[in-house]
């Protein structure tokens, strides 16, 4: 058996792992790299394997950094099944065509600017639609056999709707090896989704580390911070609050808290605009999967369905409606994608609100290195938007308690639930400082053999001889 780390190794995005076992070749995730021009170039590189040789894909969840290169995989010759939960499949039906639209739009703009090197889209809408025909739904907690000699089970990861931890049992030469891929783990004790499922054993554990070096604020402090930012911006300074949020997961989470705080009387007179057609569709899909919610979220959904005492909430659909939001000078909460500010309608709202001291930008999620969102958090005095230098005068805030990722303590607790230590543990999906912090903590607390793999690194299993990895 051989495992190769092809993405999210020493970095947060681009999740992709190649498993060669029992005579088959499987991918776990096939994600897009995010974060500036270097990421764009990475996504255009040929795959490190022949797409037609891949037998199947197991997908942890729908976020583009885990799923975004699937249309490219199909275009390049992949003909197998892509196994994912039913909710993930519903979300991909929105997200992959939207991603293809972005690719086509960017290529068109590049042609208009005479940049021949980027004039061909990474993949097209037709590629994305073909990709959707390869999807195969998998229920949580039920074993299935994606290939001969390989069994798998998807467990609830609590990260976003449909997210999964993947358990794999590989049978070779009379010996069974169990691999566990955490995917992205959610923070336990948070409302909306259920807590991540504890796993009892693994021979090889591949564990995410997005927030491996820090702790999240508690929910009470997070909600109070949201109240303070909204009240100071809307009612004291007379500006707008602009929130870049992932269309899937984060937008629904933000709406949950704004509705909850309104229900409790802690916020009032809110005018909320969700300016993302994909977020609107993702919110509809989320409501269709209430069985995956925890009790708190189901109770709030029941209140919302009654239609009493709700804040004003509008989902914009057309480009004209989106443009009209930029004429609002005060009193609006504008939630828009992309979550890292690198594409989509959020860039227009930043262009109109960043120069205004009375406005605020409230960032509720992780911002990868190289993204516009990260530059804002790092204190940029001006940013480049649509060929213009835009001054940053608005207040920039980050509310970490809304993260959909497990923090340092939660990652350690989830890993510590294993009843026996894994023979090998690999820390992925984190910047090097975060990955190294989790690596050090796991070694100190449990004495595990832990590694932070580099991109392209190989693991041959079982090891051969005293010098084997």
N, C-alpha and C positions, 0 to 999 in steps of 0.2 A: 504494500500500500504506500502511496506517495501523496503528500499534501503540499501544495504550493500556494504561497501568499502573493497574490497578484495585485491587490489593492487594499486600502485601509491599513497598510503596514507602515508604521511611523508617520501616519497621517490620519485625518478624520474621515475623509470621503473616499469614494471609489471602491466600495466593498466588493471583493471578488476573490474567491478561493477555489482552486482546482483540486479535486480529489480523484485520483486514479486508483481504483480498488475493484477487486473481484471481476476483473476483465472489463470494467466500465470506466467512463470518464464523466464526472459530474461537476457542475459548477454550483457553489453556494453563493448566491447573489451575483449580480452583474451590473455594478453601479457606476454612475457617472462621477468623475472627479470634479470638484467645485472649488472655485477660488482664483479668478483672474486668468490672464492670458496663458500662463503655464498650464493651467488645468484644461483650457480649450485645446491646446496642442496635445496634451496627454490623451484626451478622449479621441483624437483623430489618429493616434498611433494604431497600427495593426494589433489585433489581439496576440497574446503570447502563445496562442494555441490555434489550431485549425477549427473554425466554428463547426464545420460539418462533422468533426470527430467527437463533439460533445453529445453524450447520450441523453442527458436531461439536466434541468436546473431546479434547484430547491431555493425558494425565495423567502427571506425572512420577513420583509414587509415592503410597502409600496413607495417609501421615500425614494426620490430620484437618485440619491447617492448609493442606493442599493439596487435599484431597478432600471436606471436610466439608459443603460447601454443594451438592454434586451432587444430593442428594435434593430440595432446595428448587428447584434448576434444573429438574428433571423435573416437579415439582409445578406450577411456573409455566409449563409449556408446551414445554419442550425435547423434541424428538422424534428427535434424531440419535444417532449412535454416540459412545461414550466409549472412546477407544483407550488401552490400557494393557498392560503386560506381563502374562504369565500369572500370575506370582507376586503381582503387585499385585491382580489380579482376585480371586485366592483370599483375600487379606487383606481386601479390601473386603467380601467376603461375610460377614465377621465384624464389621468395624469400623463400617460404615454402619448396620446394624441396631442395634449397641450404642449408637452416637451417637443414633439415633432414640429408643431406650429412655431415654437420659439426658434428651433433650428432653421426652418425655412425662412422665417422673417429675418433672422440675423444674416443668413446667406444673401438674401435679397438686398439688404442694406449694404452689405459688403460689396456686392456688384455695383451698386449705385455709387459707391465711393471709389470704385476702381481697384479694390483689393482682391486680386485674382486668387490669392492663396487661400482665402476663406469663402470663395464664391459658391462652393458646393455644400449643401447642408449635410450635417453629420448623419442624419437619416431623415426620411420624409414621413408625411402622414400615412402614405400607403404602407411604408415599412412598419409603422406603429400598429396599423390596423391588422396587418398580417401577423404581427407578434401576438396580438390578443387572441388569435385562433389557436395558439399553442398552450393557453392557460388551462390548468387542470386543478379543480378545487379539492382541498384536503381539509377534513374536519379536525378541530383540535382534539388531542389526546387519543387519537386512533392510529394504531400502527398500519403502515402500508409498505409495499415493496416497490420502490421506484425502478429497481433493476434486480436481476437475479443475484442472490448473495448479499443484498443490501436491504435492510429494513430501516424505516424512519418513522418519527413521530413529531408532530408540531405541538408545542406547548405555548400557552399564553405568555407573551413577554411584557404586556402592560405598557408598551411604549406609545403606539398609536393604534387606532382601530385595525384589527387583523394582524398585528405584529406577532411574530413567533420566535421562540427558541427552537432550534432544530436538533433533535437527537438522531444519531445515525449508528446503526450496528452493522459492521462489515465482517463477513465470514469468509476467511481465507485459510486454506490448508488446515482445516479443523480447528481454527482459533477465531474467536470473536473479539473484535476491538470496538469499543464504543467511543464515538466522537460527539461532542456537544458544541454547537455554535450558538452563542448567546444572542446573536443579532444585537439590536439595540434594546437595552433593558429600561423599563420605566422606573420611576421613583415610587417606592411603596408608600401607602398611606395617603396618596393623592386622590382627589375626586375624579370622577368620570370612568376611567378604566379600572379593571381589576389589577391587583398586585401581580408582579411577575411570579410565575410558577417556580417553586424550588425544584431542583434536580438532585436526585439522590446519588448519582455516580457518573464518572466519565474517566476513560483512559486518557483521552486527549481533549482538553478544554480550550476553546478559542473564545476569548472574553473581551468585550468592548471596554473602552476606557475614556470616553469623551470627557467626563468630569472626574477622572481618576485622581486628580490632585486637589479637589476642593469639595466643600459642602454647600448645599443649597440653603437659602433662608427658609425658615418655616412658613407655613401657609398664612398664619396670622400676620406676620411681618410683611409678607409679600402683598397681601390684600391691602394692608394699611399703606404701603408704598404706592400702590395703584391709586388708592383714594387720594392721597396727598398730591400726586402728579396731576391727576385729572382735575381736582378742585382748583389747584393753583393755576393751571393752564387755562381751563375753560372759564372759570368764574372770577378769578382774581386778575389774570393778565389779559383775558379776552382773546385767546388764541385757539389753535387746534392741537389735538394730540394725534400724531401720525405713528402707526404701529406696523412695522414690517413683520409679517407673520407667515409661516408656512401655511399654505392653503389647506393642507391635510394635517390634522392634529392640533397645531398651535392655534389656528383661528378658532376652532371649536372650543378649545380650552379657555381662550381669552373671553369668548362670548359667555361661557359658563360662569366665569367669575364676575363679569359685569352684570349678568342677570341675577346671580346670587346676591351680590352687594345691593342691587336695587331692591330685591325682595326683602332684604333685611333693613331697608331704609337708610343704608349707609352711603348710597349714591342716589342722585335724583336728577331729573330733567336731562337725561342723556340722549344725545342724538348720535347713533352709531351707524356708520356706513361700511359695509364690507364690499370693497371694490376688487373683486376677483371672481369671474365666472366659475373658475375651478373650485374656489372655496365655497361658493354657493352650492355647487353640485356635491362637493365633499360633505357639506353639512347635511344635505338631504340624505346621502348615503349613510352618514353617521346615525341619523335618526331612524333609519331602516334597520339598524343592527342594535337595538336597545338591549337585546339579550346579553350583549357583551359588556354592558355598563355595570357599574357598582350601584348600590342602593341609593346613595346620595344623588347620583346623576339621574337615575330613574325618577326620583321624587321631584327634582327640579324640572325634568322634561314634562312631568304631569302638570306642574304649575304653569309652565310655558304654554302647554297645549290649551289651558283654560283661557289664555289671552287676557288675564287681568293684571293691571298695574305693570305692564311691560315697558321697558325703555323703547324709544323710537328706534327701530332697526330696519335698515334698507339694504338689500343686496342689489348692487348695480349690475346691469347686464351689458348694455351697449357702450361703445366708445364715447358716444355723446354724453351719456350719464356720468361716465368717469371724468370726462373733461369738465363737466359742470361742477364737480366737487372742488375743483381748484379755484372756483369763484367764491367759495365759502371762506370767510375771513375769520370767523370765530365760532366756538361752541360745538365743533364736530370732533368725533373720534373716528379716524379713518384707518381701517384695517385693510392692508393690501399685501400682495405677494410681489416679488419673492421674499422669503424670509431672511435672506442675507443681502438683499438690496441690489443684487447683481443683474436682475432682469425684471420684466413685467411692469405693471402699472405703478408700483411703489416708487419707482424712480421719478415719475412725473410729480407725485405728491411731495417728494423730498425737494425737488427743484423749486416748487412753489412755497414750501414752508420752512426749509432750512434757513433762508436768509432772515427770517422774522424772529426777533427776540422773544416775542410773546408766545411762540409755539414751542412744543416739545416733541421729541422723538422718543418713544418708549419701546425699547428693544426687549422682547420677552424670551429670546432664545439664543442658542449658540451661534457665533459668527466665526466662520473659518478664516484662517490666514489668507490674505490676498483679496478678500471681499470688501465691497464698499461698506457693509455694516461693520466690519472689523475696523476699518479706517476711522469711522465715526466714533466708535468706542475708544479708539486709541488717541482721540483728541485732535483729529484733523481740523485745521482752521478753514480749509476750503476743499471742495471735491469737484471732480469733473463729471458733468452730466450733460449728455446730448451735445458734446462739443463745446460746452461752456464751463468756465470756472465759477462755481457757486459757493458763496461764503457760508460758513456754518455759524450762525448766530443763535439758532434754536438750542434749547437745553437738551442734552443727550442723556438718557437714563437707560439702565439695564435692570430688569427685574428677574433675577436668577431663579427665584422660587417657582416659576412657571415652567421650568425645563421639563421636557418629556423624557430626559435621561436620568438614570440612577446616578447619585453622587458617590463620592469616595466611600462613605460609610455603608451605603446601600449595596454597592458593588462587593465590598468585603463581606457583608452579611449574606448576600446571595451565594457567593462562592463558598462561604463557610458552611452552608447547608449541605454540601456534599458529604456523604457519610464516610467516604474514604478519599484520600488525596488522589488527584489525577497523576498519571505518570509524567505527563507534560502539560504545561499551561502556557498558552501564547496570548500576549496582550496586544490587541489591535484596536483600530478605530479610535485613535487618540493622538493628539500632538505629543511629541516625544517627552515633554516634561510630565504630562498627565499619565502617559503610559508607564514611564519610569517610576513615578510615585506609586502607582498601583502595583507594579512589579515588586518594588522594595517592600511594600506593606504585606503582600501575600507571602513573600519569602520570610519576613520577620515574624508574622503571625502564625503561619502554618508550616513553614519549612518546605514549601513546594519547590519543585524545579520549574522556574518561570523564565520565559524569554520574551523579548520584544523583537519580533521578526522584522527584517528589512524586506522591501519589495523584491519579489522574485525568489525569496528564500525557499528551500525545499526541506521537507521532513520525510525521510524514508522510515517506514515502520513495518515490523518491529526492527529495532536497531541491530546492526550487525557488528559484532566485535567491540572491544573496549573503547575504541576511538569514535564509535558511532555517535551521531548527534542525539 
